[in-house]
Amino acid sequence: MIPSQTAELLSFAAAFDRRTIGEADVLAWQTVLADIDFNAARQAVTAHYATETRWIMPADIRQAVRRHRSATADSIHGPGLPAEIPDADPDDVPAYLAAVREQRTRAADGQQLRRRPIAELVAGIGRPMPDGRGGEPSPVRRAGPLGRECPACAAPIGRPCRTGRDRERAPHEARITATLRESA
């Protein structure tokens, strides 16, 4: 909030309680409310005088705005509300957390959440994952015998070994041995 908005806010409060306002009042309130949004502060003044008869103080405005932002941010994923998927890779933890924080800040500020079309959300399904070394994409590696292709039946990475009748079976001994050699 800028000083002119602080003066306007004090004038708005004076309409309710008939206080006198001077430059010192505006300066004092400005130092306490500088980081508060003007519209949120004005709503806090309105809500205060809807239920209270005592004069409003800057602390009352800060508390009301904090409570409103907290309630709005907490209900972003509440019952009956669709979850917004953050625009970040969940494997990149710092970026994902920053996207979640930004999403909750927008919700607390009362901004409309961005609804992403289904086509955009599922566009990445089936694409190979990068190998993490800057090279060509490769299949996702898994721990254990399924983390490599089977030399006996040629079962691909992540898929179980097959019998001669194309039924699933426990990993072949050759696949287990190759995995143990690779990890040693």
Secondary structure, 3 states (H helix, E strand, C coil): CCHHHHHHHHHHHHHHHCCCCCHHHHHHHHHHHCCCCHHHHHHHHHHHHHHCCCCCCHHHHHHHHHHHHHHHHHHHHCCCCCCCCCCCCCCCHHHHHHHHHHHHHHHHCCCCCCCCCHHHHCCCCCCCECCCCCCCCECCCCCCHHHCCCCCCCCCCCCCEECCCCCEECCCHHHHHHHHHHHC
